[in-house]
Amino acid sequence: MTETQALEQKTMPKSFPYLWMFHTLGQMFGMTVAMGQMTFYWTEIVGLTPAFIASFLAVARIIDLVMSVVAGPIVQKTNTKMGQFRPWVMGCVIVVNIGQFLIFINPNVSTGTKGLIAGLGYILQGVPMNFYAAANNGIMMKVTGSDMQARMQVSMMSMRGMSISSILTSAISLPFIMWINNTFTKINPYGYLIVNCIFGGLWICTTAIVFIMTKPYDEYVPEMVSVQSPKVWDIYKDIIKNSQIWVLFIQNIILWVSFNSIVGMGLYYWLYSVGTFNGQPPRTYQPLSMVISQSVSLFASFVVAPQGKKLKKKTASMLATSWGIACNILHGLFSGGGANQANPIIYIAIASISTLGMAISQSVGMNLWLDAAEKQLYETGIDTRAAAMGVSSISMKIASFLASPITPILLKIVGYDNSAVATGGFAVCEYPERIIYIIGFAGAFMSTLQVLVLFFGYKIKDEDAAFYAAENQKRMMERMAAANNPSN
């Protein structure tokens, strides 16, 4: 099959959105333990101090950031016998799981050596995700073609996959970990590692299915190099000139700084602010909270998210973020309390309501980035779409780096001290009532910044984006036809 033929039959199969939902579900399963338990595991189980973690993560994140800058252009220029994007997706998933294995091992070595192992694991987990994200978006772009409705449909199904996986992992991951640790005491606390490996195996399996099923859309095409593979410098130059990419870049940095430093305080809220509530041991209500909120999120993905499709993408994203501002303020006002006094029922209710706004935001997905990339291709004639969308990964890495010193500062504000863990004691939190204030009011402030950036900065209209995509598809077909015509 030539690339011209592939472009001419670029109709997304009806089954693809469901395949992508399954693919997203596997990814979320595979990363859930690392995303939700990594910092807690390092401080509470391994005994690393927040300052020590911040130090070695700073080095790891610098490496990660450098690789995120080069990942997009490398993926963009790939042209192998197995295709352009699929080899990256499959290979990166395997390397990421190796990294997560290193994150959750706790060998009988010095604290410094544990830190080096954890740092290596973090690098192997984070660096490949830069290539994975660019390639993953590239596969979606190739299958959906220029059909804007198809792109939105895939984004919505991806969101449903996230919701379903969040419900399942919230219900079983922490209880599963605790059951392994309590039942098989000789391997305690390796329940984290075992559950991570099981979930990672599921991710590898779902990725393999996508690798096989999307082959007709991502085949080896010798003519691709001369037709749509720009020079590395041209890729960087055009991305730097794209003002709309910069707007999304800044907005994404604010989002992930907030997530990494502020939302991450949620683990400590359940352990110290809630503590023993109604006679239940600490963290008992955390899985319940996640199950309920994600169940509401799944409901919203079927009922609320389709309404978001009727809105302009920019409007939908701003509305969803504004909804989050209101919910964060409610958290700060009503979910707090001193040690063993915070009411988790109120927290769960507000968290569940907040997912209604998230459903609208996630229905937009990567489409704002893709619209900006389509505009760039239309104006320059140079295809840098995969690399442009990969800039979202760069913003995430910068955010992680910026959040590194913020998290220890926030823990210091709440009086967190885990110095006794290394000698068999327990960590303490002197001011647990401050945790919810950080989550609520600081979170609302960061969300407000996101709304302002989008409102004043993002200018691409949906109808213009549809025009850019259709014209780009048409031009690519013409260029491929010319490249395959010996008389030219």
N, C-alpha and C positions, 0 to 999 in steps of 0.2 A: 504494500500500500504506500503510495507517495504522499508527501505532505499536502499536495494540492487536493488529492482525493479526500484526505482526512479533514481538510478544512471545508470541503463541499458538503460532507455529510455530518457536520458538526451539530447534530441534534442530540441533546442530552437524553439518554434512556430514562424511562420513568422509574426504573429501579435505583438509579444512581443516588438520589437524595437519601434513600433508606440505607444504601451501602455506606454513604458518608456518615450517617447517624451512627451506624454500627462501628465505623472506624473511629469516630470521636469518642464513643463510649469506651472503646478499648484504650485509647490514649489517656482518658481521664482516670480510668482504673489504674493504668500503669504508673501514673505520676502521683496518685492520691496520697500515698504514705509519705513520699518525699515532700510534697507540697504542704501537707498538713502537720507533719510530725517531726520534720528534720531539726529545727531549732530546739524544740522541746526535748527531743531525744538527746541532742548534744549537751544541753544544760542539765537535764534531770537524770539521765541514764549514764552518759559518758562522763559527766562532771566537768565539762569545759566551761570556763567563765564567759560571760557575754563579751568582755573586752578581748579575750583570746580569740573567740569566734570572729569578732569584727576584724581583727588583725589579719588572720589567714584568709578570710573571705575577701578582704580588700585586694589582696594579691591575686586570688583566683578570679575575681570579677574584672580585674584589669585585663587578664589574659582572655577572659570570655568576651569582654568588650571589643578588644582588637579583632578577634575572630568574627564577631558579629558584623564588623565593618566590611570584611572581605568575603563573607559567606554569600551574599546576594549575587555579586558579579561572578563568583566561581560557579554557582548553580546556574546562572543565566547562560554561561558559555559552555555548559556541559553538553556533550553529544556522544553518547556511548551506544554500544550495541543493544543495551537494555533500555535505551531511551534517555530523555533529558532529566526528568524529575524523579521517576520511580526508584532508581538506584539509591539516590540520596535518602529518600524516605525510609526504605527498608534497612539500609546500613546504619543510619543514625539511630534508629530505635534500638538496635542491638547494642551499640556503644553506650547509649544513655542508660540502659539497664545494667551494664557493667559498672558504670559510675554510681548508680544508686545502690548497688551491692556493697561497694566500698563505703558509702555513706553510713550504712547501717550495720557494719561489723564493729565489734568492740573488743579487740584483742587485748591480751594482758601485757601491755607495753606502757611506756611512759606517756604522760599527757601530751608532750610535744610530738611524739610519734603518732599518737591518735589524731592530733590536729593535722599532721601532714597527710595521713591516710584520708581523713575527712575532706581535706582541701583537694586532694587528687580526685576523689570521688565527685566532688562538686564540679570540678573542671570537666570531667568526662560526662557528667550529666548535663551541664549547661552549654558547653561549646557546640556539640552536635545539634542542639535544638535550634541554633541559628540557621543551619543548613536545612534542617527538617522543616522549619516554618516556611522558608522560601520555596522549597520544593513542594510542600503540601499545598500551598496557595497556587503554585503553578499547575499542579494536577487539576485542581478545581477549575482553574481558568481555562485549561484546555478542554475539559469535558463540557463545561457550560457554554463555551464560546462567547458570543456577544449578546446572548439572551439575558437581559437584566432580571426578568422574572425568575429564570432558572437559577441565577446567582442568589437571589433572595430566598428562594425555596431551599437551596442547599444550606444557606446560613441558618434558616429556621430549623431544619432537620438536625443540623449540627448542634444547635442549642438544645434540642430535645434529647439528643444523645448525652450532652453534658448533664442535663437535669436527671435523666434516668440513672446515669452512673453515680451522680452525687447522692441520690436517694439510697442506692444500693450500698455504696461505699460508706456512707454515713451510718447506715444501719449495721453493717457487718465489720468494717475495718477495725475500729478501736476495740469492740467486744471480741473480735477474732484474735487480735493481738493479745489482749488481756487473758483470754481463755488459754492460749498457747503458753503464755508465761506462767500462769497459775497451775496449769495441768502438768506441764512438763518442766518442773522446777529446775532440772539440771541444765536446761538450755536457756533459762531466763537470763537476760531480757531479749533473747533472739527472736521473739515473736514479731518484732518490727521487721527484721530481715526476712523472715519466712513469708509473712504476708506480702511484703514488697515484691518478693520473687514470684509468688503466685499471680499477683496482679500484673506484674511485668510480663509474664508468660502470655497472659491474655492479650496484652497490647501487641506483642510480637505476632500472635496469630491473626488478629484483625488487620494488622498492617500487611501481612502476607496475602490476605484475601484481596485487599485493595491493589496491591502490587500486581496480582494476576489479572484482576477484572478490568483494570484501566490500561492494559497493554495496547489495545487498538488506538488509544488516544495519545500515546506517548512512545511512539516507535522511533527507531533510528532512521534519520533522514540525512544523507550526505550533503544535500544542498543547503541544509539549515545554516551551516557556518557562513556561507557567502551571502545568505539572504537576511538572516535575523540574529546574527551573533556579533554585537558591537564590540569595539575595543574597550578594555577595562577603563581607561581614562574617560572615554565618552560616556560610559555608564555613570561614573562618579560625577562628571561635569553636569550632565543633564539632571541628575537627582538633586544636586546642590542648587540648581536653578529653579527647581519646582517648589514654588512658595506653598502650595497646598500640602505637599509632603511635610514641609517644615511645621505647618500648623498642626497636623495630626501627630507629628513627632513630639512636639511640646506637650500637647494634650495627653499623649500616651505616657510621657515621663511623669507628669503629675499624677495620673491614674495609678501607675505602678509604684511610685514612691509611697503613695497613700496605702496601697495594698501591702507592700512589704513591711512598712514600719508601723502603721496604725492598725490595719485589720489584723495583722499578726499578733496584736495584743489580746485578741479574743481567747487564745489558749490560756493566758494567764487570768483572764476574767473568770473563766469557769473554775479554775483551780483555787483562786484566792478571793475574789469578790463574792462568788457564790459559795464556794467551800461546801460545808455540810449543810444541805437545805432539806428541811422536813425529814431529818434523820438519814438522808441518803448520803453516801460518801462523795468526796469531791469528783467532779467531771462526770457524774452520773447523767446529768441532764444535757451534756454536750452532744452525744449522739442523737438524743431525742430532738434537740434543736435543729440539727442538720437534716434529719429525716423529715420533720414537719416543714421546714422552710423550703427544702428542695421538692417536696411533694406539691407545695403551692406553686413553685417555679415550673414544675411539669405541667400543672393545670394551666398556668399562665402561657406556656409555650403553645398550647392548643387554642386558647381563648383570647388572650391579650395580644400575643405576638402577631397574629394575622391582622389585627387592627393597626399595628405598627407599619405593616406593608402599605397601608393606605396613606401614610404620612410621607413627607419628604424625608430622605435619610438624615439630613442635618437636623430637622425638626424632631425626628424620633429620638436621635441620640441626645439632644439637649433636654427633651422632655423626660427621658429616662433618668438622666443625671440629676435633674431638678427634683425628681421623685426621691432619689437617694439622699439629697440634701435634707429634705423634710424628715425622712426616717432617721437619719443620723442625729438630728436635733432632738427627736423624740427619745432616742436612746440616751442621750446625755441628760435629759430632763427626768426620765422615769425609770431607767433600767439600773440605776446605780445603788449605792448603799455601802456601808462599811463591811468589815470582814464578817462573813456568814450572814449578811443581811440583804444582799442584793436579791432581787426577785427574778429568777430565770424565766418564769412564765411570761412576764412583760417583755423580756428580751426576745423570747421566741416569737411572740406575737408580732412585734415590730419588725424583726428580721424576716418573717414570712411576708409581711406587707411589702417590704422593700423589694422582694423578688418580682413583684408585678412590674416595676419599672425596669428591672434588669432584663425581663423578657423582651421588652421593646428594644432595648439597647442591643441585645445579642442577636435580634432578628436582622439588624443591620450588619453585624459581623465585620468582616474585612472589606465590605463593599465600598466604604468611604475611601479606603486606601486604594482599592482597585480602580475606582473612578478617577482618582488623582493620577494613577499610573496610565490609564487610558488617555487622559488629556495630554500627558507628556508624550506618549507615542504619537498621537495625532499631530502634535505641534512640531516634533523633531524628526519623525520618521525612523527613530531608533528604538528598538524594542528593549526596554529595560523594566518591563512590568514585574517580573519575578523579583528582581533586585530592589525595585522601588517598594514593593510590599514587604520585602525583607527588612526594610528600615524600621518596621515596627519592632522587630527583635532587638535592633540596636537601642531603641528607646527603652526597652525593658531592661537591658543590661546596664545602661546608664542609670536608670532608676534604682536598680539593685545596688549599684556602687554608691549612689547618693544616700540610700537608706541605711547603708552599713553603719555609719556613725550615729544615725538617728535612733535606731533601736536600742542600743545601750543607754542613750540619754533618756529615752522614755522609761526604760526599766529602772534607771536611777531615780527618776521623778516619783515612781511608785514605791521606791524603797526596796527593790528586789535584791536579794543577796543569796547566792547559792554556794558560798564558800565552804559550807559544812558538808556538801554532797560528797566531796572527795574523801572525807573521813567517815562516811557512813551516816551522816546527819541529814537534815532536811533543809531545803531552801525555804526562805521566808520572804514575805512581802509586807512592808511596814504600812503602806498606805493603799490598800486594795480598792478603796472607794474612788481613787483617782483614775483607775483603769478605764472605767466607762466614760469618764469625761474626755479622755484622750480619744477613745473610739468614736464618741458622738460628735463633739464640737470640732476637734481637729479634722475628722473625716468630712464634716459638712463644709469646712473651709476649703479643703482640697478639692471637693466636688464643685464648689462655686467657681474656683479658678478654671476648671475644665469647661464649664458652661461658657464663661467669658471668652476663653480662647476660641472655641468653636463659633460662637456668635459673631465675633468681630473678624475672625480669620478665614473661615472656610467659605468659599465662594462658588463651588461647583454645583450647578443645578442638576436635578435628576434627568431632565430631558436632554441637557447638553451631554451628560455622561453617556446616555443611550446612543446619541449621535456619534460621539467619539468612538465607542466600541464597534458600532456597525461599520463605520468608515475604515477603522483599523483592520477589521476582518476582510473587508473588500480589497484593501490595498495589499494585504498579505497574500491573498489568493492571486492577485495580478502579478506580484513579484515572484511568487513560486512558479506560476505559469511561464513567465519570462525566463526564469532560471532553467527550467526543464525543456525549453525550446532551443534546439541546437542552432537554429537560424539566427538567434539573437547574439 
